[in-house]
Each structure stands twice: as C-alpha cells, then as structure tokens.
Amino acid sequence: MDAFWVSIGAVGVYAIVLVSFSLSILAVFFAFRLSRITGLFGAWTLLIWGLSLMGFEDFASFGSVIFLGYNRVENVVATFSLASFLFEALILIAPPAFFFGAMYKLHGMFKSQKEKQAVPIRFENPPLAE
C-alpha cells in the first residue's frame, strides 16, 4: 500500500478496535437487560460471561494497539494489501456486531411481549354465578 493508504489504515485500526469494543459492551448491556426482563438471570449468565470475555479481549486489543504507537501500527498496516486489510477488519467487527444485533433484537422482542397487557377471558354466563 502507498503512504496515504497506510496512514488511513493506521487510523482505521484504531477505529476498528474501538468499534469492536463498543459493540461488545453494548451486547453485554442488552444481554443483562434481557436477563432482567425475563427474570431468568441464571439462564443468561453464561451468555453474559461469554460476551464480557469477548469485550475484554477487544479492550486488550485496543490497549495493545494504543501502546504500540502510531509508527509501529503504520509499519504493520504497510505489510497488508488493501483486500486483506478489509477482510481482517470484517473478521474483527463481525462477531461483536452480530451479537449486538441479536441481543438488541431479542431485547426489543421480550420487552414488547412483557409490555402487552393480558386480556382476561370474559364469559357471558360466568360459572358459579347466581
């Protein structure tokens, strides 16, 4: 890659890792909200822990990229072709994005189900009526 794309790629690495970390944290947040809505905290615990570990991994990646320094990140980005860089970016962002989308959608579905009022059954001639 030429110098312009290398500098864009270096900034992109920071953005990719930050977006991945943010999506992981949002997925954990919505999974926790789901456990509160459904009242089944034990059932969601493993999923919350798994998403939290994924978020911690993204946080560690962000920390390592920050501590490397911009020049070293540019040197690493220069070794990639544009296609391989975009493919790696997709691989890094896709799992947290899918988990966030799933937790957000499930949160909306369970919340709307909980907010619906139960309609009582009305009898024209109630049983045991005098």
Contacts in CASP RR format, 6 or more apart in sequence:
PFRMAT RR
TARGET T0000
AUTHOR 0000-0000-0000
METHOD contacts of the structure
MODEL  1
MDAFWVSIGAVGVYAIVLVSFSLSILAVFFAFRLSRITGLFGAWTLLIWG
LSLMGFEDFASFGSVIFLGYNRVENVVATFSLASFLFEALILIAPPAFFF
GAMYKLHGMFKSQKEKQAVPIRFENPPLAE
1 9 0 8 1.000
1 77 0 8 1.000
1 78 0 8 1.000
1 80 0 8 1.000
1 81 0 8 1.000
1 82 0 8 1.000
1 85 0 8 1.000
5 82 0 8 1.000
6 74 0 8 1.000
6 77 0 8 1.000
6 78 0 8 1.000
7 74 0 8 1.000
9 77 0 8 1.000
9 85 0 8 1.000
10 70 0 8 1.000
10 73 0 8 1.000
10 74 0 8 1.000
10 77 0 8 1.000
12 89 0 8 1.000
13 65 0 8 1.000
13 73 0 8 1.000
13 76 0 8 1.000
13 77 0 8 1.000
14 65 0 8 1.000
14 66 0 8 1.000
14 73 0 8 1.000
16 89 0 8 1.000
16 92 0 8 1.000
16 93 0 8 1.000
17 58 0 8 1.000
17 61 0 8 1.000
17 62 0 8 1.000
17 65 0 8 1.000
17 92 0 8 1.000
18 62 0 8 1.000
19 93 0 8 1.000
20 58 0 8 1.000
20 61 0 8 1.000
20 92 0 8 1.000
20 93 0 8 1.000
20 96 0 8 1.000
21 55 0 8 1.000
21 58 0 8 1.000
21 59 0 8 1.000
21 61 0 8 1.000
21 62 0 8 1.000
21 96 0 8 1.000
23 93 0 8 1.000
23 96 0 8 1.000
23 97 0 8 1.000
23 99 0 8 1.000
23 100 0 8 1.000
24 51 0 8 1.000
24 54 0 8 1.000
24 55 0 8 1.000
24 58 0 8 1.000
24 96 0 8 1.000
24 99 0 8 1.000
24 100 0 8 1.000
25 55 0 8 1.000
26 100 0 8 1.000
26 103 0 8 1.000
26 104 0 8 1.000
27 51 0 8 1.000
27 54 0 8 1.000
27 96 0 8 1.000
27 99 0 8 1.000
27 100 0 8 1.000
27 101 0 8 1.000
27 102 0 8 1.000
27 103 0 8 1.000
28 48 0 8 1.000
28 51 0 8 1.000
28 52 0 8 1.000
28 55 0 8 1.000
29 103 0 8 1.000
30 100 0 8 1.000
30 103 0 8 1.000
30 104 0 8 1.000
30 106 0 8 1.000
30 107 0 8 1.000
31 44 0 8 1.000
31 47 0 8 1.000
31 48 0 8 1.000
31 51 0 8 1.000
31 103 0 8 1.000
32 44 0 8 1.000
32 48 0 8 1.000
33 107 0 8 1.000
34 44 0 8 1.000
34 103 0 8 1.000
34 106 0 8 1.000
34 107 0 8 1.000
34 110 0 8 1.000
35 41 0 8 1.000
35 42 0 8 1.000
35 43 0 8 1.000
35 44 0 8 1.000
35 45 0 8 1.000
35 48 0 8 1.000
37 107 0 8 1.000
37 110 0 8 1.000
37 111 0 8 1.000
37 114 0 8 1.000
38 44 0 8 1.000
38 110 0 8 1.000
51 99 0 8 1.000
51 103 0 8 1.000
54 95 0 8 1.000
54 96 0 8 1.000
54 99 0 8 1.000
55 96 0 8 1.000
58 96 0 8 1.000
65 73 0 8 1.000
68 76 0 8 1.000
77 85 0 8 1.000
80 88 0 8 1.000
END
